[in-house]
Structures are given as structure tokens and as C-alpha cells.
Amino acid sequence: MTPEQHRIRREQAIADAAMLGDPAALAKHGISQRTLTRYRASARRDPSLAGNVLSKVEAAQSLDWLRTAEKALDDMTQAVQETVARMGRKRRQTPEELHAMCGALKIVSEAVDARSYLMLRLAPPGSIATRAGA
């Protein structure tokens, strides 16, 4: 393992321990508690290493939030589609129902825009999605 690979492994192990807890990080990386303790000590001595660990933790938290938001958009879009379908089966709609259907269309349109934004955020750097959205 090159020094750079070892450094990346240390960063990821420390970040995983912060997010998942020590037992899960130890199992994931196949390291002992003593090794994790040494990794943490090296991060306390090396501001660059500590900064990289913090960046990894923040990126993972951001990704979790984005995935949660995407699931919420999926659920909301499905609920709106079901409601509009129920309303559309009636022979005649009241002005209030037509207004509600137009409002639902606007909500779905905004959800599609939000989904596009999320997909750009979730795409790996340099991918086609990020180049197209830039």
C-alpha cells in the first residue's frame, strides 16, 4: 500500500468511526481498536488529515440528506399523481377541483426541477451529469 493509499484509508476509517461508531468502522476496515486510536492521534497532530476527515464526514452527511430529500420528492409526486387520477375519473370537475389539479401540476413541475438539482448534486464530480448541469 502506498503512503497516499494508507492516508486515504486512515481518513476513511476515522470518518466512518465518527459516522457509524467504532465497532462498525473496525469491522468495515478490518482494523483493531488500537489502530483506530493511532489513526485518531495522527489526525490530532496533522491538521491536513483532520481537515480531510471532516470533509469526508460533511460529504457523507450531505449525501444522506440529498437521498432523504429525493425519497420525499418521490413520495410527494406519487401522492399528487394518485389524487389527480382520482379526480380525473369523475365526469365533471368543479372549479375548485380544476384549481387543485393545476396546483398539483405546479407541485409536480417543481418536484421535477428539485430532482434535477439533486441528481446533479449526487453525480460524481466530472460525470456527464455534472458537466451538463454546469
PAZAPA-4460 file (N, C-alpha, C; in steps of 0.05 Angstrom, whole numbers, plus 32768, in hexadecimal, padded with zeros to 4 digits):
% residues 134
    n_x    n_y    n_z   ca_x   ca_y   ca_z    c_x    c_y    c_z   seq   type   mol
   8011   7FE9   8000   8000   8000   8000   8012   8019   8000     1      M     A
   800C   802B   7FEE   801C   8044   7FEC   8016   8056   8004     2      T     A
   8027   8069   800A   8021   807B   8020   8007   808A   801C     3      P     A
   8002   8092   8003   7FE9   80A0   7FFC   7FD0   808E   8002     4      E     A
   7FD2   8075   7FFA   7FBC   8062   7FFF   7FB8   805E   801C     5      Q     A
   7FCE   805C   802B   7FCC   8059   8048   7FBF   8072   8055     6      H     A
   7FC6   8089   804B   7FBA   80A2   8056   7F9C   80A3   8050     7      R     A
   7F94   809B   8038   7F77   809B   8031   7F69   8087   8043     8      I     A
   7F75   8070   8048   7F69   805B   8059   7F65   8066   8075     9      R     A
   7F7A   8074   807F   7F77   8080   809A   7F61   8094   809B    10      R     A
   7F60   80A5   8087   7F4B   80BA   8087   7F2F   80AD   8087    11      E     A
   7F2B   8099   8076   7F11   808C   8074   7F0A   807D   808D    12      Q     A
   7F1D   806F   8099   7F18   8061   80B2   7F0F   8074   80C8    13      A     A
   7F1D   808A   80CB   7F16   809E   80E0   7EFA   80A9   80DA    14      I     A
   7EF5   80B0   80C1   7EDB   80BB   80B9   7EC4   80A7   80BE    15      A     A
   7EC9   808E   80B7   7EB5   8079   80BB   7EB0   8075   80D9    16      D     A
   7EC5   8076   80E9   7EC1   8073   8106   7EB0   808A   8111    17      A     A
   7EB4   80A2   8106   7EA4   80B9   810F   7E87   80B6   8107    18      A     A
   7E82   80AA   80EF   7E66   80A8   80E5   7E58   808F   80EE    19      M     A
   7E67   8079   80EE   7E5B   805E   80F2   7E60   8053   810E    20      L     A
   7E73   805F   811C   7E7C   8054   8136   7E94   8042   8132    21      G     A
   7EA3   803F   8148   7EBC   8030   8147   7EB8   8013   813D    22      D     A
   7EA5   8004   8149   7EA3   7FE7   8142   7E9E   7FE4   8124    23      P     A
   7E8D   7FF4   8118   7E87   7FF1   80FC   7E9F   7FF9   80EB    24      A     A
   7EAD   800E   80F3   7EC5   8017   80E4   7EDB   8002   80E5    25      A     A
   7EDF   7FF6   80FD   7EF3   7FE2   8100   7EEE   7FCA   80EE    26      L     A
   7ED5   7FC1   80EE   7ECD   7FAB   80DD   7ED0   7FB2   80BF    27      A     A
   7EC7   7FC9   80B8   7EC8   7FD2   809B   7EE4   7FD3   8091    28      K     A
   7EF7   7FDD   80A1   7F12   7FE1   8098   7F25   7FCA   80A0    29      H     A
   7F1B   7FB7   80B0   7F2C   7FA1   80B9   7F44   7FAA   80CA    30      G     A
   7F3F   7FBD   80DC   7F54   7FC7   80ED   7F4D   7FC3   810A    31      I     A
   7F60   7FC6   811B   7F5B   7FC3   8138   7F55   7FDE   8145    32      S     A
   7F4B   7FDD   815D   7F45   7FF6   816C   7F5F   8006   8170    33      Q     A
   7F75   7FF8   8175   7F8E   8005   8179   7F97   8014   815F    34      R     A
   7F93   8007   8148   7F9A   8015   812F   7F89   802E   812B    35      T     A
   7F6F   802B   8131   7F5D   8043   812E   7F66   8059   8141    36      L     A
   7F6E   8052   8159   7F78   8065   816C   7F91   8073   8161    37      T     A
   7FA3   8064   8155   7FBB   8070   8149   7FB4   8082   8132    38      R     A
   7FA0   807A   8121   7F97   808B   810B   7F8D   80A5   8116    39      Y     A
   7F7D   80A4   812B   7F72   80BD   8137   7F88   80CF   8141    40      R     A
   7F9C   80C3   814E   7FB2   80D2   8159   7FC1   80E0   8142    41      A     A
   7FC5   80D2   812C   7FD3   80DF   8115   7FC2   80F6   810A    42      S     A
   7FA8   80F4   810B   7F97   810A   8101   7F99   8122   8113    43      A     A
   7F9C   811D   812D   7F9F   8134   8140   7FBA   8142   813B    44      R     A
   7FCE   8134   8132   7FE8   8140   812C   7FEA   814D   8111    45      R     A
   7FD9   8144   80FE   7FDA   814D   80E2   7FC1   815B   80DA    46      D     A
   7FC1   8176   80DA   7FA9   8185   80D3   7F9E   817E   80B7    47      P     A
   7FB0   8178   80A4   7FA7   8170   8089   7F97   8157   808A    48      S     A
   7FA0   8143   8099   7F92   812A   809C   7F77   812F   80A9    49      L     A
   7F77   813E   80BE   7F5E   8144   80CC   7F4A   8153   80BA    50      A     A
   7F54   8165   80AA   7F43   8173   8097   7F37   8161   8082    51      G     A
   7F47   814E   8079   7F3C   813A   8065   7F27   8128   8072    52      N     A
   7F2B   8121   808B   7F17   8110   8099   7EFD   8120   809B    53      V     A
   7EFF   8139   80A4   7EE7   814A   80A6   7ED9   814D   808C    54      L     A
   7EE8   8150   8076   7EDC   8152   805C   7ECC   8139   8054    55      S     A
   7ED8   8121   805B   7ECB   8108   8055   7EB1   8105   8065    56      K     A
   7EB1   810D   807E   7E9A   810C   808F   7E84   811E   8084    57      V     A
   7E8B   8137   807E   7E78   814A   8073   7E6C   8141   8059    58      E     A
   7E7D   8135   8048   7E73   812B   802E   7E5F   8115   8032    59      A     A
   7E65   8103   8044   7E53   80EC   8049   7E38   80F6   8055    60      A     A
   7E39   8109   8067   7E21   8114   8072   7E10   8122   805D    61      Q     A
   7E1D   8131   804C   7E10   813E   8036   7E02   812A   8023    62      S     A
   7E10   8115   801D   7E05   8100   800C   7DED   80F3   8019    63      L     A
   7DEE   80EE   8033   7DD7   80E2   8041   7DBF   80F5   803F    64      D     A
   7DC4   810F   8043   7DAE   8122   8042   7DA2   8122   8026    65      W     A
   7DB3   8122   8011   7DA9   8122   7FF6   7D99   8109   7FEF    66      L     A
   7DA1   80F3   7FF9   7D92   80DA   7FF4   7D77   80DB   8002    67      R     A
   7D76   80E6   801B   7D5D   80E8   8029   7D4B   80FB   801B    68      T     A
   7D55   8111   8011   7D45   8125   8002   7D3A   8118   7FE8    69      A     A
   7D4B   8108   7FDB   7D41   80FB   7FC2   7D2A   80E8   7FC8    70      E     A
   7D2C   80D9   7FDE   7D16   80C7   7FE5   7CFD   80D6   7FEC    71      K     A
   7CFF   80ED   7FF9   7CE8   80FD   8000   7CDB   8108   7FE6    72      A     A
   7CEC   8110   7FD2   7CE1   8119   7FB9   7CD2   8102   7FAA    73      L     A
   7CDD   80EB   7FAB   7CD0   80D4   7F9E   7CB4   80CF   7FAB    74      D     A
   7CB3   80CF   7FC6   7C9A   80CA   7FD4   7C86   80DF   7FCE    75      D     A
   7C8F   80F9   7FCE   7C7C   810F   7FC9   7C72   810D   7FAC    76      M     A
   7C83   8108   7F99   7C7A   8106   7F7D   7C66   80F0   7F7A    77      T     A
   7C6A   80D9   7F86   7C57   80C3   7F84   7C3D   80CA   7F90    78      Q     A
   7C3C   80D8   7FA7   7C23   80E0   7FB4   7C14   80F3   7FA2    79      A     A
   7C22   8106   7F96   7C14   8119   7F84   7C09   810B   7F6C    80      V     A
   7C18   80F8   7F60   7C0E   80E9   7F49   7BF6   80D9   7F50    81      Q     A
   7BF5   80CC   7F67   7BDE   80BC   7F6F   7BC6   80CE   7F73    82      E     A
   7BCA   80E5   7F7F   7BB3   80F8   7F84   7BA8   8102   7F6A    83      T     A
   7BB9   810A   7F57   7BB0   8114   7F3D   7BA2   80FE   7F2E    84      V     A
   7BAB   80E6   7F2F   7B9E   80CF   7F21   7B82   80CB   7F2D    85      A     A
   7B80   80CC   7F47   7B65   80C8   7F53   7B52   80DE   7F4A    86      R     A
   7B5C   80F7   7F4A   7B4B   810E   7F42   7B45   810B   7F24    87      M     A
   7B57   8102   7F14   7B52   8100   7EF7   7B3E   80EB   7EEF    88      G     A
   7B39   80D7   7F01   7B25   80C2   7EFA   7B08   80CD   7EFC    89      R     A
   7B04   80E3   7F09   7AEA   80EE   7F0A   7AE3   80FB   7EEF    90      K     A
   7AC9   80FA   7EE8   7AC0   8105   7ECF   7AC3   8124   7ECE    91      R     A
   7ABD   8131   7EE3   7ABF   814E   7EE3   7ACE   8157   7EFC    92      R     A
   7ADE   816C   7EF8   7AED   8177   7F0F   7AE2   8192   7F15    93      Q     A
   7AE3   8198   7F2F   7ADB   81B3   7F38   7AF3   81C5   7F33    94      T     A
   7AEE   81DF   7F33   7B05   81F2   7F30   7B1A   81EE   7F45    95      P     A
   7B12   81E7   7F5E   7B25   81E2   7F73   7B37   81C9   7F6C    96      E     A
   7B2A   81B5   7F61   7B3A   819D   7F5A   7B4D   81A3   7F43    97      E     A
   7B44   81B2   7F2F   7B56   81BA   7F19   7B6D   81CA   7F24    98      L     A
   7B67   81DC   7F36   7B7C   81ED   7F42   7B90   81DA   7F51    99      H     A
   7B86   81C7   7F60   7B97   81B4   7F6F   7BA8   81A4   7F5B   100      A     A
   7B9D   819C   7F44   7BAD   818D   7F31   7BC3   819E   7F25   101      M     A
   7BBD   81B7   7F20   7BD2   81C9   7F16   7BE8   81CD   7F2B   102      C     A
   7BE0   81D0   7F44   7BF3   81D2   7F5A   7C04   81BA   7F5C   103      G     A
   7BF8   81A2   7F58   7C07   8189   7F59   7C1B   8188   7F43   104      A     A
   7C14   8191   7F2B   7C26   8191   7F14   7C3E   81A3   7F1B   105      L     A
   7C39   81BA   7F27   7C4F   81CC   7F2E   7C61   81BF   7F43   106      K     A
   7C56   81B1   7F56   7C66   81A3   7F6A   7C78   818E   7F5D   107      I     A
   7C6C   817F   7F4B   7C7C   816A   7F3E   7C92   8176   7F2D   108      V     A
   7C8C   818D   7F1F   7CA0   819A   7F10   7CB7   81A4   7F21   109      S     A
   7CB1   81AF   7F38   7CC6   81B8   7F4B   7CD6   81A0   7F56   110      E     A
   7CC8   8189   7F5A   7CD6   8171   7F63   7CE9   8167   7F4E   111      A     A
   7CE2   8168   7F35   7CF3   8160   7F20   7D0C   8172   7F1F   112      V     A
   7D09   818C   7F22   7D20   819E   7F24   7D32   8197   7F3B   113      D     A
   7D25   8192   7F53   7D35   818B   7F6A   7D44   8171   7F66   114      A     A
   7D37   815D   7F59   7D44   8144   7F54   7D5C   8148   7F42   115      R     A
   7D5A   8159   7F2E   7D70   815E   7F1C   7D88   816A   7F2B   116      S     A
   7D82   817C   7F3E   7D97   8188   7F4E   7DA4   8172   7F5F   117      Y     A
   7D93   8161   7F6C   7D9E   814C   7F7C   7DB0   8139   7F6C   118      L     A
   7DA8   8132   7F54   7DB7   8120   7F44   7DD3   812C   7F3D   119      M     A
   7DD3   8146   7F39   7DEC   8153   7F34   7DFE   8152   7F4C   120      L     A
   7DF2   8156   7F64   7E02   8155   7F7D   7E0C   8139   7F83   121      R     A
   7DFC   8124   7F7C   7E03   8108   7F82   7E17   80FD   7F6D   122      L     A
   7E18   810A   7F56   7E2A   80FF   7F41   7E47   8102   7F49   123      A     A
   7E58   80EF   7F43   7E74   80F1   7F49   7E81   8109   7F3A   124      P     A
   7E94   8116   7F46   7EA2   812C   7F38   7EAD   8123   7F1D   125      P     A
   7EA9   8134   7F09   7EB4   812D   7EEE   7EA2   811C   7EDE   126      G     A
   7E8B   8112   7EE9   7E7A   8101   7ED9   7E6B   8112   7EC4   127      S     A
   7E5E   8104   7EB2   7E4E   8111   7E9D   7E39   8123   7EAA   128      I     A
   7E2C   8119   7EBF   7E16   8129   7ECC   7E20   8143   7ED7   129      A     A
   7E38   8143   7EE3   7E42   815D   7EEE   7E4C   816F   7ED8   130      T     A
   7E57   8164   7EC3   7E5F   8176   7EAD   7E47   8182   7E9E   131      R     A
   7E31   8173   7E9C   7E1A   817D   7E8E   7E0C   8192   7E9F   132      A     A
   7E0D   818F   7EBA   7DFF   81A3   7ECB   7E10   81BB   7ED2   133      G     A
   7E29   81BA   7ECB   7E3B   81D1   7ED2   7E38   81E8   7EBF   134      A     A
***
